[in-house]
Amino acid sequence: MRTLLGMWQTVLDVVDAVESWLAGQSYWIQVVVLLAVLGPLCYLLAGLIDRAVDSVLAWHSRRDGAAR
């Protein structure tokens, strides 16, 4: 059975291999991969931030909850 340190080392090795592969690609492939990864990630993060802010501000809002 693998130890926790061994599993983290495997994760780090995979990340390092992907980073090395990406660094060796042309600029336009890097841009496409970056947008393909960061686009959905930023969209999900913005949705989470929106929900968190909405739930925090709902305590201080004057609007009726049924009107939503």
C-alpha positions, 0 to 999 in steps of 0.5 A, a space after each residue: 500500500 502506498 504511503 501518503 508521501 508517495 501519493 503526493 510525489 506521484 501527483 507532483 510528478 504528473 503535474 511536473 510532466 504536464 507542465 513540461 509538456 505544455 512548456 514545450 508546445 507552441 504559444 497558440 497551443 498554450 493559449 488554447 489549453 489555458 483558455 480551455 482550463 481557466 474559462 470553465 474554472 473561472 465561470 464556476 468560481 464566479 458562480 460560487 462567489 455569486 452564491 456566497 455573496 447573495 447568501 450573505 447579503 440576503 440577511 441584510 436585504 429588505 426584499 421579501 423572500 417570496 418575491 424572488 
